[in-house]
Amino acid sequence: MHLDPFELHRPTSVDEVVDLARRLEGRFDYLAGGTDLLPNYKMHLNLRPHLVALEDVRELRGRSLDRIGAMERLADLEGDAALLAAYPPLGDAVREIATPLVRASGTVGGNLLVETRCFFFNQSQFWRQSLGFCLKADGDRCHVVPQQKTCYATFSGDLAPALLAVEAEVELAGAGGRRRLPLTALYDAEGDGIQRLTLAPGELLTAVHLPAATRGQPGTYLKLRVRPSYDFPELGVAASGAFDGDRVLRLRIAVGGAEMRPVRHDGLTEALVGEHLSDDRLRTLAEAVQRATRPVHNTFLLPDYRRRLVSVYVRRAVQRLREGSAG
């Protein structure tokens, strides 16, 4: 496999990035750590003639208990004990991403915006051509659900469920100016495995903002994968909240690695605030999250197995919350 020629741009400010994006008119990709983008380029997946490298944009760096720059390396985040102690799901998630070598290059923004994955997409050009190209790259059909004109590629990031659980927000910059929105609004509820984000054309993710309200709150992230040393998630469940005994004071549950986008199940958890969460009610909650999660057969593990484990992981995660609140 080889990289086709492209023109590399190295802006040094967010304003310069936005101007480049305007001039290149969609004929580019942003290059952060490159741990996912460059392997995809080697397999000739949705190539662009221009890459805009973000390495030299200092505004995209830096981290505190309130804000994480989009170009912060995952390895640096992993080494920030104070930040990860303040937001436990984030700590669990960052340690579960790939390998130390990948985390040394991968970035926070890259993991939040990572390309969706599918058996029929993440293959060489020769492999895909032999079967017939798919909707996500060069073709006109979905091999997973052939009767649909929808892409079912699965969201494969770990940070998103964890940051959704702690109610993070994101900061964006584009031709229309700068804006800040809840992380939940970044992922398009009406989209699919191709159109999965609500970003405007050329819009740049600049930072993640962490709320003081959930700082220090117990939480966890649980990940299912085939090879614990490396693989993308087959399922990821994050939970964050607080309990008074078994009474729910605050609870957020987010699921990733199972569908086209990560999902936070506020409708199921908000109804429990102020209520006593017995084991039976926890089981009912976990089963409701499971029913709302619909994986398809486009990863290593069978969708029925992944779906059954949703309720198992939700129960385990919330049990950890209760234990953490009691401690």
Rosetta silent file (secondary structure, phi, psi, omega in degrees, C-alpha in Angstrom):
SEQUENCE: MHLDPFELHRPTSVDEVVDLARRLEGRFDYLAGGTDLLPNYKMHLNLRPHLVALEDVRELRGRSLDRIGAMERLADLEGDAALLAAYPPLGDAVREIATPLVRASGTVGGNLLVETRCFFFNQSQFWRQSLGFCLKADGDRCHVVPQQKTCYATFSGDLAPALLAVEAEVELAGAGGRRRLPLTALYDAEGDGIQRLTLAPGELLTAVHLPAATRGQPGTYLKLRVRPSYDFPELGVAASGAFDGDRVLRLRIAVGGAEMRPVRHDGLTEALVGEHLSDDRLRTLAEAVQRATRPVHNTFLLPDYRRRLVSVYVRRAVQRLREGSAG
SCORE:     score description
SCORE:     0.000 S_00000001
   1 L     0.000  145.522 -178.360    0.000    0.000    0.000 S_00000001
   2 L  -142.431  161.705  176.171    1.206    3.499   -0.757 S_00000001
   3 L   -91.150  128.526  172.329    0.122    7.094   -0.371 S_00000001
   4 L   -70.835  157.496  179.373   -0.980    8.892   -3.503 S_00000001
   5 L   -61.069  143.979  173.011    0.433   12.415   -3.991 S_00000001
   6 L  -150.342  162.511  176.938   -1.281   15.264   -2.150 S_00000001
   7 E   -97.770  127.614 -177.483   -0.467   18.868   -1.314 S_00000001
   8 E   -99.820  129.610  177.708    0.323   19.494    2.360 S_00000001
   9 E  -113.745  139.948 -176.949   -0.593   22.813    3.993 S_00000001
  10 L  -126.713   75.831  177.839    0.817   23.853    7.384 S_00000001
  11 L   -68.396  160.762 -179.119   -1.173   26.774    8.834 S_00000001
  12 L  -119.978    1.560  178.168   -0.113   28.302   12.150 S_00000001
  13 L  -145.369  159.241  178.033   -3.382   29.840   13.369 S_00000001
  14 H   -63.532  -39.353  178.896   -7.061   28.960   13.496 S_00000001
  15 H   -60.733  -38.933  178.571   -7.858   31.938   11.278 S_00000001
  16 H   -67.424  -38.453  176.587   -5.420   30.629    8.683 S_00000001
  17 H   -60.223  -47.863 -178.662   -7.018   27.177    8.889 S_00000001
  18 H   -61.494  -39.749  179.046  -10.482   28.650    8.318 S_00000001
  19 H   -66.567  -41.941  176.473   -9.231   30.648    5.335 S_00000001
  20 H   -60.489  -45.163 -179.828   -7.593   27.557    3.820 S_00000001
  21 H   -59.160  -39.736  178.807  -10.793   25.565    4.298 S_00000001
  22 H   -64.581  -43.309 -175.843  -12.748   28.253    2.474 S_00000001
  23 H   -73.820  -31.009 -177.160  -10.321   28.333   -0.456 S_00000001
  24 H   -83.962  -13.305  169.812   -9.997   24.552   -0.798 S_00000001
  25 L    49.899   51.570  174.592  -13.793   24.106   -0.956 S_00000001
  26 L    82.219   -2.322 -177.801  -14.061   20.604    0.485 S_00000001
  27 L   -92.124   39.729 -175.896  -11.122   19.162   -1.461 S_00000001
  28 E  -153.142  165.214  167.213   -9.127   18.485    1.702 S_00000001
  29 E  -126.136  150.642  170.460   -8.950   16.626    4.986 S_00000001
  30 E   -79.878  138.195  178.096   -7.626   17.901    8.294 S_00000001
  31 E  -112.073  112.750  177.383   -4.522   16.017    9.469 S_00000001
  32 L  -102.722  -99.335  176.036   -4.159   15.757   13.249 S_00000001
  33 L   -82.448  -26.132  178.028   -2.322   12.649   14.512 S_00000001
  34 L    79.204    5.153 -174.867   -2.903   10.746   11.276 S_00000001
  35 L   -70.426  -21.762  176.572   -3.299    7.385   13.027 S_00000001
  36 L  -109.855  -41.477 -176.202   -6.594    6.682   11.249 S_00000001
  37 H   -63.366  -47.746 -174.730   -6.549    9.024    8.254 S_00000001
  38 H   -68.217  -40.854  171.692   -3.211    7.960    6.770 S_00000001
  39 H   -59.248  -37.520  176.682   -3.938    4.187    6.877 S_00000001
  40 H   -64.881  -39.781  177.160   -7.251    4.971    5.165 S_00000001
  41 H   -63.379  -38.419  178.545   -5.420    6.977    2.514 S_00000001
  42 H   -63.583  -27.904  177.160   -3.073    4.044    1.927 S_00000001
  43 L   -92.829   11.105  176.297   -6.149    1.919    1.222 S_00000001
  44 L    60.877   42.848  179.661   -7.444    4.601   -1.183 S_00000001
  45 L   -98.537  108.089  173.844  -10.447    5.431    0.986 S_00000001
  46 L    51.736   56.210 -178.358  -12.015    8.779    0.061 S_00000001
  47 L   -67.366  147.983  172.547   -8.785   10.498   -0.948 S_00000001
  48 L  -123.506  149.953 -178.805   -8.499   14.288   -1.090 S_00000001
  49 L   -76.675  -10.829 -178.294   -5.873   16.244   -3.066 S_00000001
  50 E  -131.355  142.267  169.655   -5.026   18.470   -0.072 S_00000001
  51 E  -121.167  132.603  177.318   -4.190   17.827    3.591 S_00000001
  52 E  -105.937  103.264 -178.020   -4.288   20.646    6.131 S_00000001
  53 E   -77.960  134.561 -175.424   -1.882   19.727    8.942 S_00000001
  54 L  -102.675    2.685 -174.316   -2.849   21.128   12.348 S_00000001
  55 L   -54.784  -37.662 -172.876    0.425   20.376   14.136 S_00000001
  56 L   -93.494    5.741 -179.332    1.638   23.996   14.168 S_00000001
  57 L   -89.342   97.248 -172.087   -1.610   25.623   15.356 S_00000001
  58 H   -64.918  -28.151 -179.589   -0.719   26.433   18.959 S_00000001
  59 H   -62.384  -21.399 -179.016   -4.257   27.519   19.841 S_00000001
  60 H   -86.186    3.080  179.472   -5.337   23.885   19.479 S_00000001
  61 L  -102.361  175.087  174.069   -2.998   22.820   22.299 S_00000001
  62 L    95.841  148.992  178.985   -3.215   23.049   26.056 S_00000001
  63 E  -151.888  150.901  175.498   -5.351   21.460   28.726 S_00000001
  64 L  -151.224 -173.096  176.577   -6.780   22.283   32.132 S_00000001
  65 L   -71.842  -11.566 -178.286   -9.643   21.084   34.291 S_00000001
  66 L  -105.635  -29.453 -169.072  -11.932   23.261   32.166 S_00000001
  67 E  -147.522  139.206  175.327  -10.656   22.901   28.603 S_00000001
  68 E  -124.793  122.552  177.028   -8.745   20.437   26.421 S_00000001
  69 E   -66.309  145.753 -175.706   -7.331   21.571   23.097 S_00000001
  70 L   -63.774  -25.323 -179.432   -8.311   19.416   20.145 S_00000001
  71 L   -95.214   11.841  173.244   -4.654   18.744   19.246 S_00000001
  72 L   -64.957  132.225  179.549   -3.706   17.474   22.691 S_00000001
  73 E   -71.972  144.086  179.445   -2.051   14.074   22.326 S_00000001
  74 H   -61.513  -36.172  179.615   -3.831   11.149   23.939 S_00000001
  75 H   -64.606  -37.893  177.515   -0.589   10.104   25.640 S_00000001
  76 H   -68.237  -38.125  176.568   -0.273   13.531   27.282 S_00000001
  77 H   -63.028  -42.161 -179.793   -3.875   13.320   28.415 S_00000001
  78 H   -60.574  -30.688 -178.656   -3.195    9.860   29.816 S_00000001
  79 L   -87.474    0.048 -178.550   -0.370   11.295   31.916 S_00000001
  80 L   -93.119   88.063 -173.327   -2.457   14.083   33.462 S_00000001
  81 H   -62.015  -38.919 -177.917   -3.435   12.473   36.762 S_00000001
  82 H   -65.400  -43.439 -179.239   -5.354   15.492   38.080 S_00000001
  83 H   -65.921  -43.887 -176.750   -7.525   15.811   34.979 S_00000001
  84 H   -72.276  -29.322  174.808   -8.314   12.112   34.764 S_00000001
  85 H   -70.401  -31.113  179.869   -9.122   11.926   38.479 S_00000001
  86 H   -72.183  -28.705 -178.582  -11.533   14.835   38.021 S_00000001
  87 L  -133.482   80.846 -173.050  -13.361   13.032   35.200 S_00000001
  88 H   -54.341  -39.329  178.516  -13.040    9.246   35.768 S_00000001
  89 H   -60.457  -34.835  178.296  -14.815    8.115   32.547 S_00000001
  90 H   -64.621  -41.859  177.666  -12.276   10.123   30.549 S_00000001
  91 H   -62.422  -45.439  178.074   -9.419    8.400   32.362 S_00000001
  92 H   -60.526  -43.031 -174.411  -10.852    4.949   31.729 S_00000001
  93 H   -68.980  -46.223 -174.774  -11.458    5.724   28.059 S_00000001
  94 H   -65.383  -32.441  178.343   -8.107    7.249   27.155 S_00000001
  95 H   -72.425  -17.598 -178.703   -6.232    4.302   28.655 S_00000001
  96 H   -93.376   -4.544 -176.243   -8.303    1.923   26.516 S_00000001
  97 L   -78.668  116.282  168.631   -7.532    3.576   23.163 S_00000001
  98 L    48.307 -128.290 -175.282   -5.369    1.415   20.884 S_00000001
  99 L  -125.430  164.759  176.193   -1.711    1.123   21.985 S_00000001
 100 H   -55.230  -36.667 -179.734    0.823    3.442   23.658 S_00000001
 101 H   -65.177  -42.363  177.995    2.411    4.065   20.255 S_00000001
 102 H   -67.233  -41.363 -179.786   -0.910    5.144   18.732 S_00000001
 103 H   -65.191  -24.519  178.004   -1.747    7.294   21.763 S_00000001
 104 H   -68.491  -23.863  179.424    1.602    9.070   21.345 S_00000001
 105 H  -108.303  -36.321 -175.841    0.378   10.416   17.983 S_00000001
 106 L   -64.423  153.722 -175.307   -3.421   10.339   18.246 S_00000001
 107 E  -121.856  163.635  178.088   -5.293   13.435   19.388 S_00000001
 108 H   -61.697  -50.015 -179.917   -8.416   14.280   21.359 S_00000001
 109 H   -62.476  -39.941  179.248  -10.098   15.916   18.382 S_00000001
 110 H   -61.948  -39.362 -179.948   -9.146   13.075   16.082 S_00000001
 111 H   -70.982  -32.949  177.669  -10.722   10.497   18.360 S_00000001
 112 H   -70.229  -30.649 -176.290  -13.944   12.479   18.654 S_00000001
 113 L  -108.095   13.944 -173.970  -14.207   12.815   14.871 S_00000001
 114 L   -56.017  145.459 -178.735  -12.715    9.437   13.936 S_00000001
 115 L   -62.073  141.011  173.257  -14.055    7.842   10.766 S_00000001
 116 L   -66.451  156.919 -172.188  -16.806    5.268   11.157 S_00000001
 117 E  -126.275  154.781  179.668  -15.745    1.702   10.423 S_00000001
 118 L  -163.011  145.884  175.442  -17.168   -1.336    8.628 S_00000001
 119 L   -49.708  -39.629 -170.977  -15.920   -4.696    7.331 S_00000001
 120 L   -89.309   -3.135  178.342  -16.817   -3.638    3.811 S_00000001
 121 L  -106.785  -47.768 -175.250  -15.153   -0.214    4.033 S_00000001
 122 L   -82.741   65.659  179.781  -11.880   -0.739    5.891 S_00000001
 123 L  -140.192  167.227  178.098  -10.296   -2.894    3.211 S_00000001
 124 L   -66.670  162.145  178.211   -7.839   -2.435    0.371 S_00000001
 125 H   -60.899  -39.622  179.374   -9.012   -1.008   -2.930 S_00000001
 126 H   -62.334  -45.028 -179.757   -8.507   -4.417   -4.587 S_00000001
 127 H   -60.923  -47.844 -176.878  -10.641   -6.159   -1.917 S_00000001
 128 H   -66.873  -37.246  179.823  -13.444   -3.612   -2.205 S_00000001
 129 H   -68.089  -34.712 -178.664  -13.398   -3.643   -5.991 S_00000001
 130 H   -66.098  -32.198  179.511  -13.638   -7.443   -6.106 S_00000001
 131 H   -89.486  -31.240 -171.497  -16.874   -7.370   -4.099 S_00000001
 132 L   113.846  124.487 -175.009  -18.248   -4.113   -5.446 S_00000001
 133 L   -61.379  156.482 -176.514  -17.697   -0.740   -3.816 S_00000001
 134 E  -105.921  173.798 -179.315  -20.017    0.415   -1.024 S_00000001
 135 L   -54.825  -36.260 -172.807  -21.969    3.597   -0.308 S_00000001
 136 L   -75.329  -20.958 -179.414  -19.234    4.979    1.916 S_00000001
 137 E  -152.938  102.771  167.154  -16.525    4.812   -0.756 S_00000001
 138 E    78.604   -7.248 -175.405  -17.016    4.774   -4.523 S_00000001
 139 L  -118.665 -170.736 -175.803  -20.185    2.634   -4.652 S_00000001
 140 L  -132.741   19.605  178.505  -23.965    2.843   -4.521 S_00000001
 141 L  -147.970  156.599  175.110  -25.067    0.109   -2.098 S_00000001
 142 L   -98.564  122.681 -179.947  -24.663   -1.011    1.494 S_00000001
 143 L   -78.069  -16.321 -179.738  -23.373   -4.578    1.794 S_00000001
 144 L   -80.630  -47.321  177.539  -24.513   -4.800    5.422 S_00000001
 145 L  -126.588   82.374 -168.971  -28.166   -3.924    4.794 S_00000001
 146 L   -59.797  -26.886 -176.712  -28.469   -4.275    0.995 S_00000001
 147 L   -80.955   -2.790 -177.873  -32.093   -3.134    0.774 S_00000001
 148 L  -109.701  146.663  172.176  -31.252    0.257    2.320 S_00000001
 149 L   -99.188   45.292 -179.155  -29.618    3.330    0.805 S_00000001
 150 L  -128.641  139.919  176.596  -28.146    4.147    4.202 S_00000001
 151 L   -87.209  128.160 -177.968  -24.583    3.642    5.429 S_00000001
 152 L  -106.833   18.593  177.797  -24.421    1.617    8.661 S_00000001
 153 L   -55.555  143.824 -168.631  -20.695    2.051    9.372 S_00000001
 154 E   -97.373  135.809  174.950  -20.096    2.071   13.131 S_00000001
 155 L   -62.848  133.973 -168.932  -18.707    4.911   15.227 S_00000001
 156 L  -125.038   17.941  178.182  -15.360    3.724   16.570 S_00000001
 157 L   -90.952  156.203  178.119  -14.109    6.335   19.050 S_00000001
 158 L  -101.926  -31.695 -175.415  -13.691    5.838   22.799 S_00000001
 159 H   -68.925  -32.963 -173.959  -13.582    9.405   24.089 S_00000001
 160 H   -58.683  -51.069  178.861  -17.046   10.399   22.865 S_00000001
 161 H   -59.075  -40.401 -179.621  -19.111    8.184   25.216 S_00000001
 162 H   -63.767  -44.510 -179.343  -16.929    9.199   28.164 S_00000001
 163 H   -73.118  -30.993  172.540  -17.202   12.908   27.391 S_00000001
 164 H   -63.046  -39.819 -177.461  -20.920   12.603   26.710 S_00000001
 165 H   -65.717  -30.356  178.802  -21.342   11.049   30.150 S_00000001
 166 L   -96.158   10.079  173.236  -19.673   14.036   31.840 S_00000001
 167 L    64.214   42.916  178.899  -21.734   16.482   29.731 S_00000001
 168 L   -70.146  160.531  173.098  -18.819   18.022   27.839 S_00000001
 169 E  -121.672  161.348  178.227  -19.182   20.744   25.223 S_00000001
 170 E  -121.964  151.102  178.689  -17.158   21.391   22.072 S_00000001
 171 E  -111.661  131.424 -175.610  -15.795   24.592   20.564 S_00000001
 172 E  -125.494  153.565  175.832  -15.831   24.993   16.770 S_00000001
 173 E  -136.788  135.917 -179.774  -14.423   27.513   14.299 S_00000001
 174 E  -160.183 -169.750 -178.351  -15.463   28.031   10.696 S_00000001
 175 L   -60.804  -27.823  179.212  -16.412   30.510    8.017 S_00000001
 176 L   -86.225    6.250 -178.964  -19.473   31.492   10.061 S_00000001
 177 E   105.555 -159.697 -178.876  -17.363   32.334   13.116 S_00000001
 178 E  -108.095  147.595  178.059  -16.901   30.467   16.367 S_00000001
 179 E  -149.589  161.971  179.368  -19.526   28.588   18.282 S_00000001
 180 E  -133.023  134.667 -178.058  -19.863   26.288   21.270 S_00000001
 181 E  -147.058  158.557  175.821  -22.378   23.492   21.601 S_00000001
 182 E   -59.461  145.308  179.156  -23.048   20.393   23.706 S_00000001
 183 H   -58.060  -31.917  177.922  -21.131   17.352   22.514 S_00000001
 184 H   -56.563  -32.557 -176.837  -24.484   15.629   22.016 S_00000001
 185 H   -81.237   -9.344  179.053  -25.229   18.123   19.234 S_00000001
 186 H   -73.455  -30.184 -176.503  -22.008   17.322   17.344 S_00000001
 187 E   -98.274  123.534 -170.170  -23.302   13.904   16.293 S_00000001
 188 L   -76.455  110.463 -179.034  -26.158   14.066   13.787 S_00000001
 189 L   -65.751  -20.349  179.955  -29.168   12.136   15.061 S_00000001
 190 L  -100.259    0.190 -175.808  -30.628   12.158   11.542 S_00000001
 191 L   -88.505 -166.765  177.997  -27.393   11.162    9.784 S_00000001
 192 L  -139.635 -161.039 -177.516  -25.758    7.850    8.947 S_00000001
 193 L   -68.707  -11.630  175.859  -22.277    6.341    8.782 S_00000001
 194 L   -98.905  -59.141  179.110  -21.273    8.889    6.137 S_00000001
 195 L   -93.803   79.238 -171.753  -23.052   12.067    7.259 S_00000001
 196 L  -104.629   -9.460 -174.285  -22.549   11.528   10.968 S_00000001
 197 E  -119.805  156.899  177.995  -21.598   15.028   12.143 S_00000001
 198 L   -98.025   12.688  178.526  -23.328   18.406   12.302 S_00000001
 199 L   -62.785  139.603  171.083  -20.165   20.317   11.352 S_00000001
 200 L   -71.883  158.795  179.460  -20.548   22.947    8.651 S_00000001
 201 L   -52.886  125.473  178.536  -18.309   22.456    5.583 S_00000001
 202 L    78.544   -1.375 -176.830  -14.700   23.055    6.613 S_00000001
 203 L   -67.781  142.945 -173.264  -15.593   23.681   10.262 S_00000001
 204 E  -113.136  132.447  171.310  -12.808   22.875   12.721 S_00000001
 205 E   -79.794  119.589 -175.453  -13.084   21.335   16.188 S_00000001
 206 E  -103.877  -30.054 -176.222  -10.829   23.501   18.354 S_00000001
 207 E  -164.825  162.715  171.604  -11.421   22.362   21.943 S_00000001
 208 E  -113.915  133.547  177.904  -13.455   20.363   24.435 S_00000001
 209 E  -108.496  132.809 -177.266  -14.925   22.151   27.461 S_00000001
 210 L  -107.530  129.130 -175.159  -15.473   20.240   30.701 S_00000001
 211 L   -79.312  143.250  176.306  -18.230   21.363   33.090 S_00000001
 212 H   -66.179  -27.878 -174.812  -17.537   22.097   36.738 S_00000001
 213 H   -62.700  -29.583 -178.421  -20.872   20.477   37.649 S_00000001
 214 H  -105.767    5.530 -179.661  -19.616   16.958   36.889 S_00000001
 215 L   -67.893  130.345 -179.508  -16.027   17.434   38.105 S_00000001
 216 L    80.809   -0.539 -179.257  -15.093   14.827   40.690 S_00000001
 217 L   -75.081  137.818  177.409  -18.273   12.882   40.036 S_00000001
 218 L   -58.634  147.402  179.954  -17.918    9.075   40.050 S_00000001
 219 E  -173.463  169.656 -179.570  -17.906    7.504   36.621 S_00000001
 220 E  -159.350  165.082  173.441  -16.483    4.785   34.428 S_00000001
 221 E  -136.759  128.214  179.799  -16.053    3.588   30.855 S_00000001
 222 E  -117.205  135.872 -173.385  -16.246   -0.084   29.885 S_00000001
 223 E  -127.453  133.192  173.083  -15.034   -1.352   26.527 S_00000001
 224 E  -104.454  128.292  175.011  -15.670   -4.570   24.620 S_00000001
 225 L  -154.860  161.307 -175.982  -13.118   -5.538   21.973 S_00000001
 226 L   -73.355  -50.850  179.870  -11.651   -8.706   20.510 S_00000001
 227 L  -109.047  107.731 -175.715   -7.972   -7.982   21.251 S_00000001
 228 L   -60.402  -17.998 -176.983   -7.616   -6.053   24.523 S_00000001
 229 L   -81.607  -12.694 -169.463   -4.179   -4.801   23.486 S_00000001
 230 L  -153.037  -39.668 -158.320   -5.269   -2.826   20.447 S_00000001
 231 L   -64.366  157.458  168.354   -8.714   -3.077   18.851 S_00000001
 232 L   -65.114  159.458 -178.756  -11.385   -0.493   18.184 S_00000001
 233 L   -69.915  136.948  164.765  -14.486   -0.877   20.385 S_00000001
 234 L   -86.988  -21.132  176.277  -17.136   -3.421   19.560 S_00000001
 235 E  -165.629  138.835  173.387  -19.080   -1.688   22.331 S_00000001
 236 E  -136.837  128.445  179.931  -18.291    1.122   24.741 S_00000001
 237 E  -124.189  124.409  176.771  -20.473    2.137   27.691 S_00000001
 238 E  -116.092  143.613  176.572  -19.783    5.206   29.827 S_00000001
 239 E  -140.883  143.281  176.633  -21.643    6.239   32.950 S_00000001
 240 E  -146.701  142.487 -179.641  -21.290    9.202   35.269 S_00000001
 241 E   172.042 -172.919  179.719  -23.421   10.303   38.161 S_00000001
 242 E  -142.843  144.646 -179.487  -23.955   10.617   41.861 S_00000001
 243 E  -129.166  150.533  167.736  -26.012    8.659   44.378 S_00000001
 244 E  -113.834   96.182 -168.691  -27.189    9.175   47.933 S_00000001
 245 L    68.499 -119.209  175.254  -27.317    5.573   49.026 S_00000001
 246 L  -107.370   11.786  178.624  -29.371    4.048   46.231 S_00000001
 247 E   -89.249  131.181 -175.986  -31.189    7.300   45.415 S_00000001
 248 E   -79.373  122.291  173.144  -30.203    8.843   42.086 S_00000001
 249 E   -96.342  -37.646  179.046  -28.957   12.437   42.280 S_00000001
 250 E  -159.048  140.649 -179.856  -27.558   12.598   38.746 S_00000001
 251 E  -154.616  129.404  174.105  -27.048    9.933   36.074 S_00000001
 252 E  -132.182  134.312  177.515  -25.796    9.919   32.496 S_00000001
 253 E  -129.397  128.667  178.919  -25.256    6.818   30.334 S_00000001
 254 E  -128.766  142.409 -177.942  -23.703    6.914   26.863 S_00000001
 255 E  -122.276  131.711  175.388  -23.138    4.061   24.415 S_00000001
 256 E  -131.865  174.837  176.927  -20.612    4.000   21.580 S_00000001
 257 L    72.064    9.067 -175.469  -19.097    1.420   19.257 S_00000001
 258 L  -121.532  -26.392 -176.897  -22.492   -0.076   18.480 S_00000001
 259 L  -136.201 -167.563 -175.219  -24.207    2.206   15.972 S_00000001
 260 L   -72.326  -16.182 -179.437  -23.464    4.999   13.505 S_00000001
 261 L  -150.923  156.549  172.728  -23.023    7.556   16.290 S_00000001
 262 L   -73.786  147.368 -174.730  -22.537    7.581   20.071 S_00000001
 263 E  -131.598  131.833  171.151  -25.790    8.048   21.974 S_00000001
 264 E  -102.744  129.994 -170.580  -26.510    9.409   25.449 S_00000001
 265 L   -97.436   65.716 -177.508  -29.748    8.038   26.848 S_00000001
 266 H   -64.585  -36.300 -178.300  -31.055   11.044   28.760 S_00000001
 267 H   -61.205  -29.736 -179.463  -34.693   10.077   28.344 S_00000001
 268 H   -84.844  -32.781 -174.838  -34.103    6.875   30.278 S_00000001
 269 H   -90.005  -32.382 -177.130  -31.919    8.286   33.059 S_00000001
 270 H   -65.616  -28.314  178.693  -33.593   11.625   33.804 S_00000001
 271 H   -68.315  -14.703 -176.892  -36.781    9.841   34.842 S_00000001
 272 H   -95.465   -9.105 -177.582  -34.795    8.184   37.639 S_00000001
 273 L   -62.253  127.991 -177.175  -33.471   11.348   39.310 S_00000001
 274 L    88.809   -9.822 -178.602  -34.702   11.430   42.899 S_00000001
 275 L   -94.920  159.934  174.675  -35.780    7.795   42.715 S_00000001
 276 E   -87.283  125.370 -176.114  -34.321    4.794   44.499 S_00000001
 277 L   -98.338   87.876  176.335  -32.472    2.584   42.018 S_00000001
 278 L   -72.033  170.976  177.788  -32.980   -0.959   43.240 S_00000001
 279 H   -61.181  -37.802  178.959  -31.338   -3.889   41.489 S_00000001
 280 H   -65.946  -41.233  179.070  -34.620   -4.610   39.710 S_00000001
 281 H   -69.423  -33.737  175.620  -34.919   -1.015   38.484 S_00000001
 282 H   -65.161  -40.903  177.947  -31.301   -1.067   37.369 S_00000001
 283 H   -63.115  -41.358  177.771  -31.997   -4.225   35.398 S_00000001
 284 H   -62.588  -42.571  177.326  -35.021   -2.547   33.804 S_00000001
 285 H   -61.209  -47.265 -178.241  -32.899    0.489   32.909 S_00000001
 286 H   -61.979  -39.434  178.872  -30.162   -1.672   31.407 S_00000001
 287 H   -68.272  -33.557  177.782  -32.670   -3.618   29.326 S_00000001
 288 H   -67.456  -40.850  176.035  -34.197   -0.365   28.049 S_00000001
 289 H   -63.699  -39.512  178.085  -30.777    0.874   26.898 S_00000001
 290 H   -61.142  -45.245 -179.603  -30.238   -2.496   25.234 S_00000001
 291 H   -62.780  -31.387 -178.417  -33.540   -2.251   23.350 S_00000001
 292 H   -80.942   -6.796 -176.836  -32.600    1.228   22.139 S_00000001
 293 L  -107.276  125.445 -173.384  -29.250    0.000   20.766 S_00000001
 294 L  -130.713   80.252  175.721  -29.280   -1.708   17.368 S_00000001
 295 L   -71.309  158.683  175.700  -25.891   -2.870   16.097 S_00000001
 296 L  -120.487  173.374 -174.546  -25.548   -4.510   12.686 S_00000001
 297 L   -87.634   76.758  176.893  -23.164   -7.174   11.417 S_00000001
 298 L  -134.271   17.424  174.915  -20.256   -5.025   10.278 S_00000001
 299 L  -132.616 -176.331 -175.762  -17.654   -5.772   12.969 S_00000001
 300 L   -63.064  -43.273 -173.661  -15.925   -8.905   14.272 S_00000001
 301 L   -91.221  148.653 -178.213  -18.565   -9.850   16.853 S_00000001
 302 L   -64.793  143.792 -177.146  -22.132  -10.790   16.041 S_00000001
 303 H   -62.041  -35.828  179.168  -24.682   -8.002   16.565 S_00000001
 304 H   -62.480  -39.922  178.813  -26.890  -10.105   18.849 S_00000001
 305 H   -65.430  -47.252  179.445  -23.936  -10.716   21.156 S_00000001
 306 H   -61.018  -40.801 -178.724  -22.945   -7.051   21.216 S_00000001
 307 H   -67.328  -40.742  178.521  -26.526   -6.021   21.884 S_00000001
 308 H   -62.123  -34.880 -178.441  -26.933   -8.489   24.759 S_00000001
 309 H   -74.367  -14.290  175.924  -23.780   -7.128   26.344 S_00000001
 310 H   -56.878  -49.851 -177.782  -25.203   -3.599   26.355 S_00000001
 311 H   -66.024  -36.015  178.313  -27.385   -4.415   29.356 S_00000001
 312 H   -63.071  -46.706 -177.603  -24.516   -6.242   31.069 S_00000001
 313 H   -69.735  -35.884  177.259  -22.159   -3.292   30.669 S_00000001
 314 H   -63.649  -45.215  178.861  -24.781   -0.753   31.745 S_00000001
 315 H   -60.400  -45.870 -179.376  -25.448   -2.711   34.941 S_00000001
 316 H   -62.340  -43.363 -177.623  -21.733   -3.012   35.687 S_00000001
 317 H   -64.064  -45.655 -178.069  -21.086    0.659   35.022 S_00000001
 318 H   -69.674  -35.410  175.327  -23.935    1.909   37.214 S_00000001
 319 H   -60.382  -39.054  176.255  -23.001   -0.509   39.991 S_00000001
 320 H   -63.708  -37.829  177.305  -19.526    1.029   39.970 S_00000001
 321 H   -61.236  -46.456 -178.790  -21.111    4.468   40.275 S_00000001
 322 H   -61.915  -40.992  178.704  -23.101    3.433   43.302 S_00000001
 323 H   -66.080  -39.514  178.878  -20.003    1.964   44.910 S_00000001
 324 H   -66.172  -38.213  178.336  -18.016    5.112   44.111 S_00000001
 325 H   -68.216  -36.339  179.671  -20.684    7.360   45.602 S_00000001
 326 H   -68.351  -31.735 -179.610  -20.822    5.226   48.726 S_00000001
 327 L   -75.331    0.000    0.000  -17.039    5.501   49.077 S_00000001
